[in-house]
Amino acid sequence: MRQVTTPREEQPMMRVVASAGDTASAVELLELRAENQQLSRALESRAVIDQARGMVMVLAPCSSERAWDLMVDISQHCNVKLRSVAAALVATTRDEPLPEQIQRELPGALRRLHATERR
């Protein structure tokens, strides 16, 4: 994952650009850098979420949409971000245990998932 720059690290860059009389360019540069960092984090999160979705599809078994619904259900019931649920599921492939909160919620989420499929 890319390093997030701190305001202290960005100050010298701002001075160089601002001293050249181009404050608007400096602001745009900082905005673009922040956006780039956000997009990088989103791409990394998405990869983990897609891996976890595939795991759920194989283990549940269910469709891609239902796997998504299951992870959202767990996320909401545990009050944990979806990417954290996904990361915990993927971590089990490295022999890491699921967090206790997710372990407790998973059986109920699976029951709800399969109950809605039978309708």
Biopython code that builds the backbone (N, CA, C, O; Angstrom):
import numpy as np
from Bio.PDB.StructureBuilder import StructureBuilder

atoms = [
    (1, "MET", "N", (0.848, -1.166, 0.000)),
    (1, "MET", "CA", (0.000, 0.000, 0.000)),
    (1, "MET", "C", (0.897, 1.233, 0.000)),
    (1, "MET", "O", (1.969, 1.223, 0.605)),
    (2, "ARG", "N", (0.471, 2.266, -0.660)),
    (2, "ARG", "CA", (1.257, 3.489, -0.756)),
    (2, "ARG", "C", (1.237, 4.254, 0.543)),
    (2, "ARG", "O", (0.275, 4.196, 1.308)),
    (3, "GLN", "N", (2.319, 4.975, 0.778)),
    (3, "GLN", "CA", (2.430, 5.812, 1.960)),
    (3, "GLN", "C", (1.557, 7.049, 1.802)),
    (3, "GLN", "O", (1.498, 7.652, 0.731)),
    (4, "VAL", "N", (0.894, 7.409, 2.867)),
    (4, "VAL", "CA", (0.114, 8.637, 2.887)),
    (4, "VAL", "C", (1.045, 9.745, 3.361)),
    (4, "VAL", "O", (1.693, 9.619, 4.400)),
    (5, "THR", "N", (1.109, 10.818, 2.604)),
    (5, "THR", "CA", (1.976, 11.926, 3.020)),
    (5, "THR", "C", (1.276, 12.736, 4.088)),
    (5, "THR", "O", (0.052, 12.871, 4.099)),
    (6, "THR", "N", (2.068, 13.260, 4.966)),
    (6, "THR", "CA", (1.526, 14.095, 6.032)),
    (6, "THR", "C", (1.612, 15.550, 5.616)),
    (6, "THR", "O", (2.387, 15.904, 4.727)),
    (7, "PRO", "N", (0.816, 16.395, 6.259)),
    (7, "PRO", "CA", (0.896, 17.827, 5.927)),
    (7, "PRO", "C", (2.323, 18.367, 6.070)),
    (7, "PRO", "O", (2.734, 19.233, 5.299)),
    (8, "ARG", "N", (3.074, 17.866, 7.041)),
    (8, "ARG", "CA", (4.450, 18.332, 7.239)),
    (8, "ARG", "C", (5.313, 17.992, 6.019)),
    (8, "ARG", "O", (6.158, 18.793, 5.620)),
    (9, "GLU", "N", (5.107, 16.804, 5.422)),
    (9, "GLU", "CA", (5.866, 16.414, 4.235)),
    (9, "GLU", "C", (5.440, 17.208, 3.016)),
    (9, "GLU", "O", (6.239, 17.432, 2.108)),
    (10, "GLU", "N", (4.189, 17.634, 2.990)),
    (10, "GLU", "CA", (3.679, 18.369, 1.831)),
    (10, "GLU", "C", (4.068, 19.843, 1.864)),
    (10, "GLU", "O", (4.046, 20.499, 0.823)),
    (11, "GLN", "N", (4.424, 20.381, 3.026)),
    (11, "GLN", "CA", (4.756, 21.802, 3.145)),
    (11, "GLN", "C", (5.931, 22.228, 2.258)),
    (11, "GLN", "O", (5.836, 23.259, 1.593)),
    (12, "PRO", "N", (7.036, 21.471, 2.224)),
    (12, "PRO", "CA", (8.127, 21.899, 1.344)),
    (12, "PRO", "C", (7.706, 21.953, -0.126)),
    (12, "PRO", "O", (8.122, 22.846, -0.865)),
    (13, "MET", "N", (6.884, 20.997, -0.540)),
    (13, "MET", "CA", (6.414, 20.988, -1.918)),
    (13, "MET", "C", (5.544, 22.213, -2.180)),
    (13, "MET", "O", (5.642, 22.841, -3.234)),
    (14, "MET", "N", (4.695, 22.544, -1.214)),
    (14, "MET", "CA", (3.832, 23.719, -1.363)),
    (14, "MET", "C", (4.673, 24.987, -1.504)),
    (14, "MET", "O", (4.367, 25.851, -2.325)),
    (15, "ARG", "N", (5.747, 25.096, -0.691)),
    (15, "ARG", "CA", (6.591, 26.291, -0.756)),
    (15, "ARG", "C", (7.269, 26.424, -2.112)),
    (15, "ARG", "O", (7.371, 27.523, -2.658)),
    (16, "VAL", "N", (7.732, 25.303, -2.653)),
    (16, "VAL", "CA", (8.416, 25.345, -3.942)),
    (16, "VAL", "C", (7.457, 25.808, -5.026)),
    (16, "VAL", "O", (7.779, 26.694, -5.818)),
    (17, "VAL", "N", (6.278, 25.201, -5.053)),
    (17, "VAL", "CA", (5.318, 25.564, -6.095)),
    (17, "VAL", "C", (4.784, 26.966, -5.856)),
    (17, "VAL", "O", (4.653, 27.749, -6.796)),
    (18, "ALA", "N", (4.471, 27.291, -4.595)),
    (18, "ALA", "CA", (3.924, 28.614, -4.284)),
    (18, "ALA", "C", (4.949, 29.705, -4.551)),
    (18, "ALA", "O", (4.601, 30.798, -4.997)),
    (19, "SER", "N", (6.207, 29.405, -4.278)),
    (19, "SER", "CA", (7.219, 30.427, -4.519)),
    (19, "SER", "C", (7.343, 30.731, -6.002)),
    (19, "SER", "O", (7.788, 31.812, -6.385)),
    (20, "ALA", "N", (6.955, 29.791, -6.823)),
    (20, "ALA", "CA", (6.965, 30.027, -8.267)),
    (20, "ALA", "C", (5.716, 30.807, -8.682)),
    (20, "ALA", "O", (5.518, 31.088, -9.864)),
    (21, "GLY", "N", (4.890, 31.148, -7.719)),
    (21, "GLY", "CA", (3.711, 31.951, -8.006)),
    (21, "GLY", "C", (2.540, 31.146, -8.535)),
    (21, "GLY", "O", (1.660, 31.700, -9.194)),
    (22, "ASP", "N", (2.512, 29.862, -8.262)),
    (22, "ASP", "CA", (1.457, 29.030, -8.823)),
    (22, "ASP", "C", (0.724, 28.266, -7.720)),
    (22, "ASP", "O", (0.788, 27.039, -7.656)),
    (23, "THR", "N", (0.034, 28.998, -6.862)),
    (23, "THR", "CA", (-0.684, 28.401, -5.743)),
    (23, "THR", "C", (-1.795, 27.476, -6.222)),
    (23, "THR", "O", (-2.029, 26.424, -5.626)),
    (24, "ALA", "N", (-2.471, 27.859, -7.285)),
    (24, "ALA", "CA", (-3.551, 27.023, -7.812)),
    (24, "ALA", "C", (-3.024, 25.657, -8.222)),
    (24, "ALA", "O", (-3.683, 24.643, -7.992)),
    (25, "SER", "N", (-1.853, 25.619, -8.821)),
    (25, "SER", "CA", (-1.249, 24.342, -9.212)),
    (25, "SER", "C", (-0.895, 23.512, -7.997)),
    (25, "SER", "O", (-1.039, 22.290, -8.013)),
    (26, "ALA", "N", (-0.434, 24.168, -6.942)),
    (26, "ALA", "CA", (-0.086, 23.460, -5.714)),
    (26, "ALA", "C", (-1.320, 22.816, -5.099)),
    (26, "ALA", "O", (-1.274, 21.667, -4.660)),
    (27, "VAL", "N", (-2.403, 23.545, -5.068)),
    (27, "VAL", "CA", (-3.652, 23.021, -4.516)),
    (27, "VAL", "C", (-4.132, 21.844, -5.361)),
    (27, "VAL", "O", (-4.534, 20.811, -4.824)),
    (28, "GLU", "N", (-4.089, 21.999, -6.664)),
    (28, "GLU", "CA", (-4.514, 20.924, -7.564)),
    (28, "GLU", "C", (-3.634, 19.693, -7.379)),
    (28, "GLU", "O", (-4.134, 18.568, -7.374)),
    (29, "LEU", "N", (-2.336, 19.900, -7.227)),
    (29, "LEU", "CA", (-1.416, 18.792, -7.015)),
    (29, "LEU", "C", (-1.763, 18.024, -5.745)),
    (29, "LEU", "O", (-1.792, 16.793, -5.745)),
    (30, "LEU", "N", (-2.023, 18.746, -4.674)),
    (30, "LEU", "CA", (-2.373, 18.098, -3.410)),
    (30, "LEU", "C", (-3.700, 17.364, -3.508)),
    (30, "LEU", "O", (-3.842, 16.270, -2.963)),
    (31, "GLU", "N", (-4.667, 17.947, -4.188)),
    (31, "GLU", "CA", (-5.962, 17.290, -4.371)),
    (31, "GLU", "C", (-5.811, 16.022, -5.200)),
    (31, "GLU", "O", (-6.408, 14.996, -4.877)),
    (32, "LEU", "N", (-5.026, 16.084, -6.254)),
    (32, "LEU", "CA", (-4.810, 14.911, -7.099)),
    (32, "LEU", "C", (-4.064, 13.813, -6.347)),
    (32, "LEU", "O", (-4.352, 12.628, -6.512)),
    (33, "ARG", "N", (-3.111, 14.216, -5.529)),
    (33, "ARG", "CA", (-2.372, 13.235, -4.727)),
    (33, "ARG", "C", (-3.318, 12.536, -3.748)),
    (33, "ARG", "O", (-3.263, 11.315, -3.597)),
    (34, "ALA", "N", (-4.172, 13.292, -3.092)),
    (34, "ALA", "CA", (-5.126, 12.708, -2.144)),
    (34, "ALA", "C", (-6.095, 11.771, -2.860)),
    (34, "ALA", "O", (-6.397, 10.685, -2.366)),
    (35, "GLU", "N", (-6.573, 12.190, -4.013)),
    (35, "GLU", "CA", (-7.493, 11.353, -4.791)),
    (35, "GLU", "C", (-6.801, 10.062, -5.230)),
    (35, "GLU", "O", (-7.402, 8.988, -5.191)),
    (36, "ASN", "N", (-5.560, 10.166, -5.641)),
    (36, "ASN", "CA", (-4.792, 8.998, -6.056)),
    (36, "ASN", "C", (-4.642, 8.009, -4.901)),
    (36, "ASN", "O", (-4.775, 6.801, -5.094)),
    (37, "GLN", "N", (-4.368, 8.516, -3.714)),
    (37, "GLN", "CA", (-4.242, 7.658, -2.540)),
    (37, "GLN", "C", (-5.572, 6.980, -2.209)),
    (37, "GLN", "O", (-5.597, 5.801, -1.858)),
    (38, "GLN", "N", (-6.668, 7.717, -2.319)),
    (38, "GLN", "CA", (-7.988, 7.135, -2.059)),
    (38, "GLN", "C", (-8.305, 6.037, -3.052)),
    (38, "GLN", "O", (-8.821, 4.985, -2.675)),
    (39, "LEU", "N", (-8.002, 6.270, -4.309)),
    (39, "LEU", "CA", (-8.261, 5.265, -5.343)),
    (39, "LEU", "C", (-7.402, 4.028, -5.130)),
    (39, "LEU", "O", (-7.873, 2.908, -5.329)),
    (40, "SER", "N", (-6.167, 4.210, -4.734)),
    (40, "SER", "CA", (-5.287, 3.066, -4.455)),
    (40, "SER", "C", (-5.840, 2.223, -3.314)),
    (40, "SER", "O", (-5.858, 0.995, -3.393)),
    (41, "ARG", "N", (-6.292, 2.890, -2.246)),
    (41, "ARG", "CA", (-6.881, 2.155, -1.117)),
    (41, "ARG", "C", (-8.153, 1.429, -1.554)),
    (41, "ARG", "O", (-8.395, 0.294, -1.144)),
    (42, "ALA", "N", (-8.959, 2.079, -2.379)),
    (42, "ALA", "CA", (-10.200, 1.453, -2.848)),
    (42, "ALA", "C", (-9.909, 0.213, -3.691)),
    (42, "ALA", "O", (-10.595, -0.800, -3.554)),
    (43, "LEU", "N", (-8.912, 0.280, -4.549)),
    (43, "LEU", "CA", (-8.544, -0.877, -5.371)),
    (43, "LEU", "C", (-8.056, -2.038, -4.514)),
    (43, "LEU", "O", (-8.405, -3.193, -4.760)),
    (44, "GLU", "N", (-7.257, -1.727, -3.519)),
    (44, "GLU", "CA", (-6.766, -2.772, -2.624)),
    (44, "GLU", "C", (-7.918, -3.402, -1.851)),
    (44, "GLU", "O", (-7.971, -4.624, -1.712)),
    (45, "SER", "N", (-8.832, -2.593, -1.350)),
    (45, "SER", "CA", (-9.989, -3.110, -0.621)),
    (45, "SER", "C", (-10.847, -3.972, -1.529)),
    (45, "SER", "O", (-11.329, -5.027, -1.117)),
    (46, "ARG", "N", (-11.037, -3.530, -2.751)),
    (46, "ARG", "CA", (-11.891, -4.254, -3.692)),
    (46, "ARG", "C", (-11.342, -5.641, -3.986)),
    (46, "ARG", "O", (-12.105, -6.600, -4.100)),
    (47, "ALA", "N", (-10.017, -5.754, -4.109)),
    (47, "ALA", "CA", (-9.412, -7.056, -4.381)),
    (47, "ALA", "C", (-9.685, -8.031, -3.235)),
    (47, "ALA", "O", (-10.008, -9.195, -3.471)),
    (48, "VAL", "N", (-9.557, -7.560, -2.011)),
    (48, "VAL", "CA", (-9.804, -8.413, -0.844)),
    (48, "VAL", "C", (-11.283, -8.783, -0.778)),
    (48, "VAL", "O", (-11.624, -9.929, -0.489)),
    (49, "ILE", "N", (-12.148, -7.829, -1.042)),
    (49, "ILE", "CA", (-13.589, -8.099, -1.018)),
    (49, "ILE", "C", (-13.949, -9.136, -2.078)),
    (49, "ILE", "O", (-14.742, -10.039, -1.813)),
    (50, "ASP", "N", (-13.380, -9.019, -3.264)),
    (50, "ASP", "CA", (-13.661, -9.993, -4.326)),
    (50, "ASP", "C", (-13.136, -11.381, -3.975)),
    (50, "ASP", "O", (-13.775, -12.384, -4.292)),
    (51, "GLN", "N", (-11.971, -11.446, -3.319)),
    (51, "GLN", "CA", (-11.447, -12.745, -2.884)),
    (51, "GLN", "C", (-12.385, -13.390, -1.868)),
    (51, "GLN", "O", (-12.695, -14.577, -1.962)),
    (52, "ALA", "N", (-12.830, -12.601, -0.906)),
    (52, "ALA", "CA", (-13.736, -13.122, 0.120)),
    (52, "ALA", "C", (-15.070, -13.538, -0.504)),
    (52, "ALA", "O", (-15.658, -14.545, -0.110)),
    (53, "ARG", "N", (-15.530, -12.777, -1.453)),
    (53, "ARG", "CA", (-16.783, -13.096, -2.139)),
    (53, "ARG", "C", (-16.661, -14.459, -2.829)),
    (53, "ARG", "O", (-17.582, -15.274, -2.767)),
    (54, "GLY", "N", (-15.539, -14.696, -3.475)),
    (54, "GLY", "CA", (-15.305, -15.993, -4.117)),
    (54, "GLY", "C", (-15.271, -17.128, -3.106)),
    (54, "GLY", "O", (-15.798, -18.210, -3.363)),
    (55, "MET", "N", (-14.656, -16.883, -1.964)),
    (55, "MET", "CA", (-14.619, -17.908, -0.917)),
    (55, "MET", "C", (-16.023, -18.256, -0.448)),
    (55, "MET", "O", (-16.363, -19.430, -0.298)),
    (56, "VAL", "N", (-16.829, -17.239, -0.219)),
    (56, "VAL", "CA", (-18.204, -17.464, 0.242)),
    (56, "VAL", "C", (-18.989, -18.227, -0.820)),
    (56, "VAL", "O", (-19.762, -19.128, -0.492)),
    (57, "MET", "N", (-18.798, -17.874, -2.091)),
    (57, "MET", "CA", (-19.514, -18.548, -3.176)),
    (57, "MET", "C", (-19.206, -20.051, -3.184)),
    (57, "MET", "O", (-20.096, -20.866, -3.426)),
    (58, "VAL", "N", (-17.966, -20.408, -2.924)),
    (58, "VAL", "CA", (-17.572, -21.819, -2.930)),
    (58, "VAL", "C", (-18.060, -22.518, -1.674)),
    (58, "VAL", "O", (-18.561, -23.640, -1.739)),
    (59, "LEU", "N", (-17.917, -21.864, -0.538)),
    (59, "LEU", "CA", (-18.218, -22.516, 0.729)),
    (59, "LEU", "C", (-19.701, -22.527, 1.088)),
    (59, "LEU", "O", (-20.148, -23.424, 1.803)),
    (60, "ALA", "N", (-20.475, -21.553, 0.611)),
    (60, "ALA", "CA", (-21.871, -21.431, 1.047)),
    (60, "ALA", "C", (-22.802, -22.470, 0.427)),
    (60, "ALA", "O", (-23.678, -22.896, 1.180)),
    (61, "PRO", "N", (-22.763, -22.923, -0.748)),
    (61, "PRO", "CA", (-22.520, -22.311, -2.055)),
    (61, "PRO", "C", (-23.668, -21.372, -2.421)),
    (61, "PRO", "O", (-24.820, -21.589, -2.047)),
    (62, "CYS", "N", (-23.320, -20.332, -3.157)),
    (62, "CYS", "CA", (-24.310, -19.330, -3.537)),
    (62, "CYS", "C", (-23.780, -18.507, -4.704)),
    (62, "CYS", "O", (-22.637, -18.666, -5.131)),
    (63, "SER", "N", (-24.633, -17.627, -5.204)),
    (63, "SER", "CA", (-24.241, -16.746, -6.306)),
    (63, "SER", "C", (-23.362, -15.617, -5.786)),
    (63, "SER", "O", (-23.224, -15.420, -4.579)),
    (64, "SER", "N", (-22.781, -14.891, -6.709)),
    (64, "SER", "CA", (-21.945, -13.742, -6.366)),
    (64, "SER", "C", (-22.752, -12.694, -5.598)),
    (64, "SER", "O", (-22.268, -12.130, -4.616)),
    (65, "GLU", "N", (-23.967, -12.439, -6.043)),
    (65, "GLU", "CA", (-24.814, -11.445, -5.385)),
    (65, "GLU", "C", (-25.162, -11.869, -3.963)),
    (65, "GLU", "O", (-25.167, -11.047, -3.046)),
    (66, "ARG", "N", (-25.449, -13.141, -3.788)),
    (66, "ARG", "CA", (-25.812, -13.635, -2.452)),
    (66, "ARG", "C", (-24.589, -13.621, -1.524)),
    (66, "ARG", "O", (-24.718, -13.366, -0.327)),
    (67, "ALA", "N", (-23.407, -13.894, -2.082)),
    (67, "ALA", "CA", (-22.183, -13.827, -1.281)),
    (67, "ALA", "C", (-21.964, -12.393, -0.788)),
    (67, "ALA", "O", (-21.587, -12.164, 0.361)),
    (68, "TRP", "N", (-22.209, -11.439, -1.685)),
    (68, "TRP", "CA", (-22.109, -10.023, -1.311)),
    (68, "TRP", "C", (-23.100, -9.719, -0.183)),
    (68, "TRP", "O", (-22.748, -9.088, 0.815)),
    (69, "ASP", "N", (-24.348, -10.179, -0.359)),
    (69, "ASP", "CA", (-25.375, -9.935, 0.654)),
    (69, "ASP", "C", (-24.964, -10.519, 2.009)),
    (69, "ASP", "O", (-25.182, -9.897, 3.049)),
    (70, "LEU", "N", (-24.370, -11.714, 1.992)),
    (70, "LEU", "CA", (-23.951, -12.355, 3.231)),
    (70, "LEU", "C", (-22.891, -11.513, 3.937)),
    (70, "LEU", "O", (-22.964, -11.306, 5.149)),
    (71, "MET", "N", (-21.910, -11.029, 3.183)),
    (71, "MET", "CA", (-20.858, -10.214, 3.804)),
    (71, "MET", "C", (-21.409, -8.888, 4.315)),
    (71, "MET", "O", (-20.987, -8.405, 5.365)),
    (72, "VAL", "N", (-22.342, -8.303, 3.586)),
    (72, "VAL", "CA", (-22.977, -7.058, 4.044)),
    (72, "VAL", "C", (-23.764, -7.326, 5.322)),
    (72, "VAL", "O", (-23.726, -6.526, 6.257)),
    (73, "ASP", "N", (-24.476, -8.447, 5.363)),
    (73, "ASP", "CA", (-25.257, -8.827, 6.540)),
    (73, "ASP", "C", (-24.342, -8.948, 7.764)),
    (73, "ASP", "O", (-24.647, -8.411, 8.829)),
    (74, "ILE", "N", (-23.240, -9.644, 7.608)),
    (74, "ILE", "CA", (-22.291, -9.803, 8.717)),
    (74, "ILE", "C", (-21.735, -8.444, 9.128)),
    (74, "ILE", "O", (-21.648, -8.128, 10.315)),
    (75, "SER", "N", (-21.364, -7.653, 8.142)),
    (75, "SER", "CA", (-20.823, -6.322, 8.406)),
    (75, "SER", "C", (-21.797, -5.488, 9.236)),
    (75, "SER", "O", (-21.407, -4.850, 10.213)),
    (76, "GLN", "N", (-23.050, -5.502, 8.839)),
    (76, "GLN", "CA", (-24.053, -4.689, 9.532)),
    (76, "GLN", "C", (-24.354, -5.221, 10.933)),
    (76, "GLN", "O", (-24.484, -4.444, 11.879)),
    (77, "HIS", "N", (-24.464, -6.541, 11.064)),
    (77, "HIS", "CA", (-24.778, -7.106, 12.379)),
    (77, "HIS", "C", (-23.613, -6.987, 13.361)),
    (77, "HIS", "O", (-23.823, -6.907, 14.571)),
    (78, "CYS", "N", (-22.407, -6.976, 12.847)),
    (78, "CYS", "CA", (-21.228, -6.850, 13.711)),
    (78, "CYS", "C", (-20.767, -5.405, 13.850)),
    (78, "CYS", "O", (-19.883, -5.102, 14.651)),
    (79, "ASN", "N", (-21.368, -4.518, 13.069)),
    (79, "ASN", "CA", (-20.965, -3.110, 13.047)),
    (79, "ASN", "C", (-19.470, -2.980, 12.731)),
    (79, "ASN", "O", (-18.716, -2.282, 13.410)),
    (80, "VAL", "N", (-19.083, -3.691, 11.662)),
    (80, "VAL", "CA", (-17.696, -3.726, 11.197)),
    (80, "VAL", "C", (-17.722, -3.400, 9.715)),
    (80, "VAL", "O", (-18.651, -3.797, 9.011)),
    (81, "LYS", "N", (-16.728, -2.693, 9.235)),
    (81, "LYS", "CA", (-16.669, -2.353, 7.815)),
    (81, "LYS", "C", (-16.603, -3.619, 6.969)),
    (81, "LYS", "O", (-15.997, -4.616, 7.361)),
    (82, "LEU", "N", (-17.237, -3.560, 5.803)),
    (82, "LEU", "CA", (-17.267, -4.696, 4.891)),
    (82, "LEU", "C", (-15.855, -5.158, 4.546)),
    (82, "LEU", "O", (-15.590, -6.360, 4.503)),
    (83, "ARG", "N", (-14.954, -4.220, 4.302)),
    (83, "ARG", "CA", (-13.582, -4.612, 3.951)),
    (83, "ARG", "C", (-12.904, -5.349, 5.099)),
    (83, "ARG", "O", (-12.042, -6.193, 4.855)),
    (84, "SER", "N", (-13.270, -5.054, 6.341)),
    (84, "SER", "CA", (-12.705, -5.765, 7.494)),
    (84, "SER", "C", (-13.239, -7.192, 7.570)),
    (84, "SER", "O", (-12.501, -8.124, 7.890)),
    (85, "VAL", "N", (-14.522, -7.354, 7.275)),
    (85, "VAL", "CA", (-15.106, -8.698, 7.230)),
    (85, "VAL", "C", (-14.400, -9.509, 6.141)),
    (85, "VAL", "O", (-14.005, -10.654, 6.361)),
    (86, "ALA", "N", (-14.249, -8.902, 4.972)),
    (86, "ALA", "CA", (-13.597, -9.585, 3.854)),
    (86, "ALA", "C", (-12.155, -9.946, 4.206)),
    (86, "ALA", "O", (-11.714, -11.063, 3.938)),
    (87, "ALA", "N", (-11.431, -9.023, 4.796)),
    (87, "ALA", "CA", (-10.035, -9.286, 5.164)),
    (87, "ALA", "C", (-9.939, -10.424, 6.175)),
    (87, "ALA", "O", (-9.021, -11.242, 6.108)),
    (88, "ALA", "N", (-10.880, -10.476, 7.105)),
    (88, "ALA", "CA", (-10.879, -11.552, 8.106)),
    (88, "ALA", "C", (-11.146, -12.900, 7.445)),
    (88, "ALA", "O", (-10.521, -13.902, 7.795)),
    (89, "LEU", "N", (-12.076, -12.925, 6.489)),
    (89, "LEU", "CA", (-12.354, -14.177, 5.777)),
    (89, "LEU", "C", (-11.139, -14.634, 4.979)),
    (89, "LEU", "O", (-10.781, -15.811, 5.014)),
    (90, "VAL", "N", (-10.513, -13.728, 4.272)),
    (90, "VAL", "CA", (-9.332, -14.066, 3.473)),
    (90, "VAL", "C", (-8.181, -14.509, 4.375)),
    (90, "VAL", "O", (-7.408, -15.388, 3.996)),
    (91, "ALA", "N", (-8.059, -13.920, 5.546)),
    (91, "ALA", "CA", (-6.983, -14.274, 6.478)),
    (91, "ALA", "C", (-7.087, -15.717, 6.949)),
    (91, "ALA", "O", (-6.089, -16.304, 7.367)),
    (92, "THR", "N", (-8.279, -16.295, 6.888)),
    (92, "THR", "CA", (-8.418, -17.699, 7.294)),
    (92, "THR", "C", (-7.625, -18.615, 6.371)),
    (92, "THR", "O", (-7.285, -19.731, 6.764)),
    (93, "THR", "N", (-7.323, -18.173, 5.157)),
    (93, "THR", "CA", (-6.506, -18.987, 4.245)),
    (93, "THR", "C", (-5.053, -19.040, 4.705)),
    (93, "THR", "O", (-4.278, -19.879, 4.247)),
    (94, "ARG", "N", (-4.694, -18.141, 5.611)),
    (94, "ARG", "CA", (-3.351, -18.126, 6.203)),
    (94, "ARG", "C", (-3.407, -18.677, 7.632)),
    (94, "ARG", "O", (-2.554, -18.369, 8.466)),
    (95, "ASP", "N", (-4.420, -19.490, 7.892)),
    (95, "ASP", "CA", (-4.618, -20.138, 9.195)),
    (95, "ASP", "C", (-4.843, -19.159, 10.341)),
    (95, "ASP", "O", (-4.576, -19.482, 11.498)),
    (96, "GLU", "N", (-5.330, -17.974, 10.024)),
    (96, "GLU", "CA", (-5.706, -17.027, 11.075)),
    (96, "GLU", "C", (-7.171, -17.267, 11.418)),
    (96, "GLU", "O", (-7.997, -17.437, 10.522)),
    (97, "PRO", "N", (-7.499, -17.281, 12.703)),
    (97, "PRO", "CA", (-8.901, -17.507, 13.074)),
    (97, "PRO", "C", (-9.756, -16.277, 12.775)),
    (97, "PRO", "O", (-9.278, -15.143, 12.779)),
    (98, "LEU", "N", (-11.031, -16.542, 12.516)),
    (98, "LEU", "CA", (-11.965, -15.422, 12.363)),
    (98, "LEU", "C", (-12.116, -14.716, 13.699)),
    (98, "LEU", "O", (-12.111, -15.367, 14.744)),
    (99, "PRO", "N", (-12.250, -13.403, 13.685)),
    (99, "PRO", "CA", (-12.542, -12.712, 14.945)),
    (99, "PRO", "C", (-13.814, -13.284, 15.570)),
    (99, "PRO", "O", (-14.744, -13.674, 14.863)),
    (100, "GLU", "N", (-13.841, -13.329, 16.869)),
    (100, "GLU", "CA", (-14.949, -13.954, 17.601)),
    (100, "GLU", "C", (-16.310, -13.388, 17.192)),
    (100, "GLU", "O", (-17.278, -14.133, 17.036)),
    (101, "GLN", "N", (-16.373, -12.099, 17.022)),
    (101, "GLN", "CA", (-17.633, -11.436, 16.650)),
    (101, "GLN", "C", (-18.155, -11.971, 15.314)),
    (101, "GLN", "O", (-19.350, -12.233, 15.171)),
    (102, "ILE", "N", (-17.264, -12.130, 14.345)),
    (102, "ILE", "CA", (-17.665, -12.648, 13.029)),
    (102, "ILE", "C", (-18.000, -14.127, 13.131)),
    (102, "ILE", "O", (-18.940, -14.590, 12.484)),
    (103, "GLN", "N", (-17.248, -14.879, 13.934)),
    (103, "GLN", "CA", (-17.549, -16.304, 14.143)),
    (103, "GLN", "C", (-18.962, -16.484, 14.681)),
    (103, "GLN", "O", (-19.692, -17.378, 14.252)),
    (104, "ARG", "N", (-19.341, -15.628, 15.622)),
    (104, "ARG", "CA", (-20.687, -15.730, 16.211)),
    (104, "ARG", "C", (-21.772, -15.390, 15.202)),
    (104, "ARG", "O", (-22.845, -15.994, 15.218)),
    (105, "GLU", "N", (-21.506, -14.434, 14.329)),
    (105, "GLU", "CA", (-22.520, -13.949, 13.395)),
    (105, "GLU", "C", (-22.644, -14.807, 12.140)),
    (105, "GLU", "O", (-23.718, -14.863, 11.541)),
    (106, "LEU", "N", (-21.584, -15.467, 11.737)),
    (106, "LEU", "CA", (-21.573, -16.213, 10.473)),
    (106, "LEU", "C", (-22.674, -17.270, 10.360)),
    (106, "LEU", "O", (-23.340, -17.314, 9.326)),
    (107, "PRO", "N", (-22.899, -18.114, 11.353)),
    (107, "PRO", "CA", (-23.973, -19.113, 11.213)),
    (107, "PRO", "C", (-25.349, -18.483, 10.971)),
    (107, "PRO", "O", (-26.115, -18.962, 10.135)),
    (108, "GLY", "N", (-25.656, -17.423, 11.694)),
    (108, "GLY", "CA", (-26.945, -16.748, 11.505)),
    (108, "GLY", "C", (-27.051, -16.132, 10.124)),
    (108, "GLY", "O", (-28.106, -16.191, 9.492)),
    (109, "ALA", "N", (-25.967, -15.543, 9.654)),
    (109, "ALA", "CA", (-25.964, -14.942, 8.316)),
    (109, "ALA", "C", (-26.165, -16.018, 7.249)),
    (109, "ALA", "O", (-26.875, -15.795, 6.269)),
    (110, "LEU", "N", (-25.544, -17.176, 7.436)),
    (110, "LEU", "CA", (-25.735, -18.284, 6.483)),
    (110, "LEU", "C", (-27.184, -18.779, 6.497)),
    (110, "LEU", "O", (-27.758, -19.058, 5.444)),
    (111, "ARG", "N", (-27.774, -18.887, 7.698)),
    (111, "ARG", "CA", (-29.185, -19.301, 7.784)),
    (111, "ARG", "C", (-30.086, -18.305, 7.062)),
    (111, "ARG", "O", (-30.970, -18.699, 6.301)),
    (112, "ARG", "N", (-29.861, -17.016, 7.302)),
    (112, "ARG", "CA", (-30.680, -15.990, 6.644)),
    (112, "ARG", "C", (-30.488, -16.033, 5.128)),
    (112, "ARG", "O", (-31.444, -15.869, 4.370)),
    (113, "LEU", "N", (-29.256, -16.252, 4.696)),
    (113, "LEU", "CA", (-28.959, -16.322, 3.261)),
    (113, "LEU", "C", (-29.728, -17.469, 2.623)),
    (113, "LEU", "O", (-30.390, -17.275, 1.603)),
    (114, "HIS", "N", (-29.652, -18.651, 3.201)),
    (114, "HIS", "CA", (-30.311, -19.812, 2.612)),
    (114, "HIS", "C", (-31.822, -19.772, 2.780)),
    (114, "HIS", "O", (-32.546, -20.350, 1.970)),
    (115, "ALA", "N", (-32.311, -19.097, 3.818)),
    (115, "ALA", "CA", (-33.759, -18.958, 3.999)),
    (115, "ALA", "C", (-34.332, -18.082, 2.899)),
    (115, "ALA", "O", (-35.419, -18.370, 2.397)),
    (116, "THR", "N", (-33.643, -17.035, 2.513)),
    (116, "THR", "CA", (-34.147, -16.161, 1.449)),
    (116, "THR", "C", (-34.040, -16.825, 0.081)),
    (116, "THR", "O", (-34.812, -16.503, -0.822)),
    (117, "GLU", "N", (-33.091, -17.750, -0.086)),
    (117, "GLU", "CA", (-32.953, -18.461, -1.368)),
    (117, "GLU", "C", (-34.090, -19.451, -1.583)),
    (117, "GLU", "O", (-34.468, -19.722, -2.723)),
    (118, "ARG", "N", (-34.640, -19.993, -0.495)),
    (118, "ARG", "CA", (-35.708, -20.994, -0.600)),
    (118, "ARG", "C", (-37.045, -20.367, -0.963)),
    (118, "ARG", "O", (-37.959, -21.072, -1.391)),
    (119, "ARG", "N", (-37.174, -19.083, -0.804)),
    (119, "ARG", "CA", (-38.465, -18.423, -1.058)),
    (119, "ARG", "C", (-38.759, -18.328, -2.516)),
    (119, "ARG", "O", (-39.802, -17.802, -2.903)),
]
sb = StructureBuilder()
sb.init_structure("model")
sb.init_model(0)
sb.init_chain("A")
sb.init_seg("    ")
for serial, (resi, resn, name, xyz) in enumerate(atoms, 1):
    if name == "N":
        sb.init_residue(resn, " ", resi, " ")
    sb.init_atom(name, np.array(xyz, "f"), 0.0, 1.0, " ", f" {name:<3s}", serial, name[0])
structure = sb.get_structure()
